[in-house]
Amino acid sequence: MFSWKSVLVSISLLVGLKIWSPYIVENIQWSWFDTLHQQKGEFYVNDIVLVDIDEKTLETLGQYPLPRGNYSQLMLDSHYSNTHVFSMVFSEPDRTPNEDLLFAEGLVNRLSILSSAPSPQKDSGVAPFVGTSTLGGAEAKDFIWNYSGIVSPIPILRDNTYGVGVSSSTPPITGTPNFDGTIRSAPLLVYANEQVYPSVALETLRAFFDQKSYQLKVTPEMGVEWVRMGRNPPISTTPTGDVMISYWNTFQRISAVDLPESGLNNKILIWGLTAEGLNNPVSTPMGVMYPHEVQANLIQTVLQDTRIQQSYYLEQLEIVLLLSSLLMILLMVYKLSTVLAGIMSLTLVALQLGGGYYLWTSQLVLFDTFFSSVSSLLIFGHASFNKYYITYQEKQQIKKQFQKYLSPDMVEELQKDPSKLRLGGERREMTFMFMDICGFTPISEAFKNNDDPEGLVNLINRFLDVQTKIILNNSGTIDKYMGDCIMSFWNAPLNCPNHAELAVKSAQEILIATKELNEELSPLNLPPINVGIGISTGECIVGNMGSELRFDYSVIGDAVNLGARLEGQTRNYEGVDLLLSEEKYQQCTEGAFSEVDRILVKGKSEKVRIFTPIHRTT
């Protein structure tokens, strides 16, 4: 559950989410793109002006809808060189027929563009359109947004205007690229009532540049590749004929009633309704805007040939980046230290975010590195937690295995480097001590006669507890308890350069502690406790021995056997309770020792010399 394989499962889920791209993933991606969009500096546009039918206009001219003769008057009073673009759809006659005639007079005397609205709610309608020629061997209707009908201006108006374009920032009910209601792109062409119609933006620019027709390239493999007005340069689009809108433009805006006095000339004037409660703003990456502001930004995007790039191939590259980044983080967490893995993972995240930001600022490429960055942090957290948990479990295993045999400091050292506890051993020089109670039978008999077996157990435990603490306090390791005998060693699992001296020091402290214990027990009329201690030094094999399922940390070697033999030999010499091997004696640089005897040891042909301290530490 907490292995690296579980992290692979998380990686698979995140990559699968990216490929599937449900709402939450799209939301993360487009929120990142919107943030990038907001980082662009404002660009002041001189050629396009927003004409607002605002509260001031209504206060001056009356309630909305305005009598259409007012539009004619305002248009004719402004400079004749201006291009007038109306984002409203005049699909119904004015309450006063004469008003439509006046408006038509204004339209025919000025370069003007009206709006129509493609609609899935009807299956009829007609609007003027400019002829288009298609290159590339495919039909545009198979790729661009397809509507069953179209709502267009009344005949008298559309027959007297220079052009009519569709005003649509959202495709039909069959699908939408703006999944969250935010308008980020708009079609340059749509298919409605079996005819291709240009957008208001495209028709405005065709009129502005005085071009006569459109061309578009549509291929079976790529869909719509570009749209061109007359001899102007091609405008690159998505396969559905859309363009991403640049919203960082700032436009001059005036109230419609101030237009005659504005002195504007050679401008594209985009009319729109902004009076409170009469028009609903729409959501864009830069916040809410009125529809004619969206049209203004779309016109400026095409006019400046601003190409915000996003493609199928970039989306595939995003998946490759995501997968490779997550696998790299998994490898770093399990192969490097936690600190180094954290630094490198955060660096990788920063590089992803920085790379995506650079592609946007330098090339206007929308490359989603944010989801990959967030996923990288999630995988780092998952892998790090797994690694920490496994390490924690190893430390707990070490503590459980050694806390009764090693001092807390030594257990802590082993926890820092659990690799020392792998199955197997190593050869090293060590010191061994065997300590046993001599004359245990009289003590046992005394408790038996008093019918107090629990008392005997308590005495033995008390004795062993005191001796164990002495050994642990002198950096020794308890190997095992054998009844009333303790086997201990020094210089493993941690290095102990002065292991020889510490073993002798422990033995002498044990003898002193035994004497003090006897003094405490003397009022109970129990036989005194005497101990025999054997200490040897030599090379042996130490490590975890056993099977993969169960093993113990222990030692094997001649020096171990010699230590046990020396402990037993203490019973053969009057007044000797501590014996040392010759090699042990040679390593003790402090204290005075005397040779006790030379004895034969199993496995050796020559006798070995044994020693005992002359003076004990008091």
Residue, then its C-alpha position, 0 to 999 in steps of 0.5 A: m500500500f505504501s510502496w512505490k507501486s502505489v505512486l505509479v497508480s497515482i501517476s496513472l490516474l493523473v495522466g488518465l485525467k489529463i487524457w480524459s480531461p473532465y471539467i475539473v481538469e479543464n477548469i484548472q487548465w483554462s484558469w491557468f491560461d486566463t491568469l497568463h492572459q491577465q499578465k499581458g500589458e494593456f495595449y491602447v487601440n487607436d483605430i477602434v472606438l466603443v460607442d455606448i448607448d448608456e444612461k446618458t444616451l437614454e436621458t437625452l434621447g428617451q427610453y430604449p429601444l431608441p427611435r431608429g432615426n436617432y441612429s441615422q442622425l448621430m451617424l450623419d452628424s459624425h465624420y463620413s470617414n468612420t465605419h459604423v458597426f452595430s452589435m444589435v440585431f434589428s430583426e423587428p420593424d421600428r414602432t414607427p415605420n418612418e424611423d426605419l427609412l431614416f435609419a436606412e438612409g443613414l446606413v446607405n450614406r456611411l460605411s456600415i455593418l449590421s449584425s445577424a444572429p445564427s440560431p438553433q431555435k429556427d430552421s429558416g432565415v436569410a441574410p446578405f452574404v459575400g461569396t466565398s471560395t474554398l480550397g483544400g478539397a473539403e467542405a467548410k460545413d463539415f468543420i465550422w459551427n453549424y446552425s439550422g437558421i439565422v435571425s437577420p435585420i429587416p429587409i430595408l436595413r440589410d438592403n441598405t447596409y454595406g455588409v451583415g455579419v453574424s454576431s456569435s461568440t458561442p457555437p450551437i447547442t451541439g457543443t461549445p469550446n467555452f465549457d465554463g461560459t467564458i468567451r475565449s474564442a469566437p468563430l470567423l465563419v459559421y454555417a447557417n441555413e445551408q450557407v456560410y456566413p462571415s462574422v461581424a469582425l470578419e465582415t467589418l475588416r472586409a469592408f474596412f479594407d474594401q475587399k470583395s470576397y473571402q477565401l478559406k482553406v479546408t482540408p480533410e485532415m486539418g479542417v479549416e486552416w485559414v481564412r483570407m479577405g481578398r488579397n489580404p494575408p491569410i488569418s490562421t484559425t482552429p479546425t472549426g474556424d475559430v480564433m482565440i481573442s486577445y483581451w488585453n486591448t484598451f479602447q476609447r469609448i464615448s456615449a452615443v450622444d457625444l459622437p457628433e462632437s467627438g471629432l473622430n474620423n477614420k475610426i471603426l465605431i462599434w455600437g453597443l448597449t450598456a445602459e443598466g439592466l438592458n444588456n447582460p455582460v459576458s464573462t471573459p478572461m479579463g472579467v465581464m464585458y459587454p458584447h460589443e467590447v468582445q467584438a472590438n477585441l475580436i476585430q483588433t485580434v484579427l486586425q493585428d494578426t495576433r495568433i494565440q496558439q493552441s493545438y492538438y499537438l500541444e495537448q499531446l506534448e502536455i501529456v508527455l511532459l506530465l508523464s515524464s515529470l511525474l516519473m522523474i519525481l518518483l525516481m528522485v524521491y526514492k533515489l535521493s535524500t528527502v531534502l535533495a529530492g524536495i529541492m530538485s522537485l520544486t526546481l522541476v515545478a518552477l521550470q515547468l511554470g517558467g517554461g509555460y510562462y515564457l512560451w506565452t510571453s514570447q510566442l503566445v503559445l498556450f501550453d498547459t504546464f500548470f496541471s503538470s506542476v500541480s500533479s508534480l507536487l501531488i506525486f512528490g507529496h505521495a511519494s515522500f509520505n510513502k518513503y517517510y512511512i516506510t522509514y518510520q516503520e523500519k525505525q519502529q522495527i529497529k526500536k522494537q528489536f533493539q530497545k531492550y538490548l541497546s542504549p537509547d542513543m545506540v538505538e537512535e543511531l541505528q534508526k538513522d541508518p537502517s541499512k545496517l540491519r539487513l540480513g547478513g553479517e560482517r567480520r569485525e573485532m569485538t569484545f564479549m562478556f559472559m556473566d553468570i551467577c555462581g552457586f545458584t542452587p543454594i539460592s534456589e533451594a532457599f526460596k523453594n524451602n520458603d515456598d516462594p518461587e515468585g520471590l526467586v524470579n523477582l530476585i533474578n529479574r532485579f539482579l539482571d536489571v541492574q547488570t543490564k543497565i550497567i552494560l547499556n550505560n557503557s555502550g554495550t549490546i545485550d545479545k541474550y539472556m540465558g536463565d541467570c546468565i547475560m551475554s553481551f558484546w561491544n563494538a557492534p552494531l555501532n563502532c566503539p573504539n575503546h570496547a576493551e576498556l568499556a567491557v572491563k569497566s562494566a565487569q568491575e561495576i557489575l561486581i560492585a553492584t553485586k556486592e551492594l545488592n548482597e548487603e541489601l539482601s543480608p537481612l533476609n538470611l539468603p545465601p550471597i549472590n556471587v558472579g563469574i565473568g569472562i571477557s574475550t576479544g577477537e574477530c567474529i561474524v556479527g549481523n542479522m542471522g536467520s531467515e528473511l521471515r525471522f532473524d536475530y542480531s547475533v555473533i558467531g566466532d571463536a572469541v565468543n566461545l572463549g568468553a563463555r569458557l572463561e566465565g565457567q573457569t571462574r569457578n575453578y579458582e578461589g577468589v577469582d570472579l573475572l577472567l580475561s583472555e590474553e588478547k583482551y589483556q593486551q588491549c587494556t591500557e589501564g589497570a594492573f592484571s595478573e596471569v591466572d593460568r594457561i588452559l586448553v580451549k576446544g578447537k585449539s592445540e595450544k593452551v591460552r593464557i588467562f588474566t584477572p585484574i589485581h585491583r577493582t574499581t571501587 
